[in-house]
């Protein structure tokens, strides 16, 4: 499980796949693997992938009951349950990086 999951949304995808394929109950080994991997993500990553999907991060947290490593992580999980995670900052570009129809800027991609 450790090598197959790289991003937070991989956790929800794995759980959604299992539920759609096999239904319930969810094996404890899967819950434990997901909980262990969930402990490795920070608030930025959780906020970035906190989306409406078949299995939400809230649902995942309630299903696997990860044991927080620190008080800071515990409060982060509480903020996740309350939808109060700090959202990721969107990088702001200066005016010199704006794209026009005539130019092809590597930052803007192919126009």
NUGUVEX-544283 format. One line per field, with one value per residue (C-alpha): residue in three letters; x, y, z. Coordinates in nm, 4 decimals. Example, Ala and Ser with C-alpha at 12.3 -4.5 7.8 and 13.67 -1.06 7.14 Angstrom:
# NUGUVEX-544283
rest <- [ala/ser]
x <- [1.2300/1.3670]
y <- [-0.4500/-0.1060]
z <- [0.7800/0.7140]
This chain:
# NUGUVEX-544283
rest <- [unk/unk/unk/unk/unk/unk/unk/unk/unk/unk/unk/unk/unk/unk/unk/unk/unk/unk/unk/unk/unk/unk/unk/unk/unk/unk/unk/unk/unk/unk/unk/unk/unk/unk/unk/unk/unk/unk/unk/unk/unk/unk/unk/unk/unk/unk/unk/unk/unk/unk/unk/unk/unk/unk/unk/unk/unk/unk/unk/unk/unk/unk/unk/unk/unk/unk/unk/unk/unk/unk/unk/unk/unk/unk/unk/unk/unk/unk/unk/unk/unk/unk/unk/unk/unk/unk/unk/unk/unk/unk/unk/unk/unk/unk/unk/unk/unk/unk/unk/unk/unk/unk/unk/unk/unk/unk/unk/unk/unk/unk/unk]
x <- [0.0000/0.2849/0.4361/0.1072/-0.0287/0.1439/-0.1304/-0.4219/-0.6806/-0.5273/-0.6579/-1.0153/-0.9865/-0.8663/-1.1491/-1.4106/-1.2852/-1.3007/-1.6537/-1.7792/-1.6164/-1.6609/-1.9042/-1.8839/-1.7337/-1.3961/-1.1094/-0.9175/-0.5887/-0.7073/-0.8278/-0.4949/-0.2936/-0.5037/-0.4815/-0.1037/-0.0645/-0.3041/-0.0710/0.2026/0.0174/0.0220/-0.2571/-0.1682/-0.2039/-0.5294/-0.6785/-0.5629/-0.7371/-1.0402/-1.3002/-1.6498/-1.6034/-1.7552/-1.5595/-1.4805/-1.1811/-1.4218/-1.5712/-1.2251/-1.1201/-1.4336/-1.3887/-1.0227/-0.9829/-0.6137/-0.4310/-0.2674/0.1066/0.0853/-0.1643/-0.1061/-0.2062/-0.5097/-0.6311/-0.5664/-0.7975/-1.0609/-1.0360/-1.0791/-1.3999/-1.5283/-1.4292/-1.1948/-0.8642/-0.6491/-0.6858/-0.3736/-0.2495/-0.2709/0.0525/0.0224/0.2086/0.3195/0.1975/0.5037/0.3831/0.0372/-0.0307/-0.1635/-0.2947/0.0182/0.2808/0.3618/0.4800/0.6087/0.4305/0.0953/0.1371/0.0596/-0.1963]
y <- [0.0000/0.2347/0.2311/0.2431/0.5642/0.8927/1.1549/1.2089/1.1446/0.8005/0.7048/0.7967/0.6264/0.3000/0.3006/0.3917/0.1130/-0.1425/-0.0422/-0.0455/-0.3804/-0.5769/-0.3750/-0.3723/-0.4641/-0.3051/-0.5267/-0.4031/-0.4440/-0.1948/0.0455/0.0219/0.0783/0.3806/0.5223/0.4810/0.6539/0.9344/1.0256/1.1129/1.3992/1.7615/2.0185/2.1628/1.8218/1.7444/2.0818/2.0484/1.7140/1.7750/1.7446/1.6156/1.2624/0.9194/0.8917/1.2242/1.2797/1.3280/0.9851/0.8358/0.9865/0.8556/0.5067/0.4477/0.6427/0.7333/0.7886/1.1313/1.1483/1.4908/1.7400/1.9548/1.6669/1.5994/1.9592/1.9325/1.6283/1.8219/2.1075/1.8547/1.7255/2.0825/2.1878/2.4513/2.3454/2.6255/2.6172/2.6025/2.9346/2.9932/3.1209/3.4755/3.5735/3.9265/4.1209/4.0198/3.6593/3.7266/3.5673/3.7316/3.5543/3.6445/3.5070/3.1554/3.1697/2.8481/2.9435/2.9701/2.6632/2.6439/2.8973]
z <- [0.0000/0.0853/-0.2643/-0.4547/-0.2998/-0.3727/-0.3447/-0.1077/-0.3766/-0.4348/-0.0898/-0.1768/-0.5163/-0.3607/-0.1096/-0.3725/-0.5987/-0.3190/-0.2158/-0.5769/-0.6512/-0.3307/-0.1212/0.2540/0.4969/0.4351/0.5547/0.8575/0.6722/0.4081/0.6775/0.8591/0.5409/0.4450/0.7991/0.8066/0.4717/0.5731/0.8602/0.6107/0.4424/0.5556/0.5651/0.2254/0.0596/0.2401/0.1450/-0.2152/-0.2678/-0.0444/-0.3211/-0.3694/-0.4946/-0.4372/-0.1119/0.0524/0.2778/0.5690/0.5011/0.4756/0.8068/0.9789/0.8318/0.9113/1.2397/1.2068/1.5351/1.5110/1.5797/1.7449/1.8817/1.5727/1.3462/1.5651/1.5240/1.1496/1.1335/1.3310/1.0800/0.7994/0.9582/1.0014/0.6445/0.7846/0.6298/0.4983/0.1228/-0.0901/-0.2145/-0.5848/-0.7279/-0.8542/-1.1690/-1.2430/-1.5445/-1.7446/-1.7338/-1.8751/-2.2110/-2.5193/-2.8247/-3.0240/-2.7884/-2.6806/-2.3222/-2.1601/-1.8383/-2.0153/-2.2290/-2.5966/-2.7112]
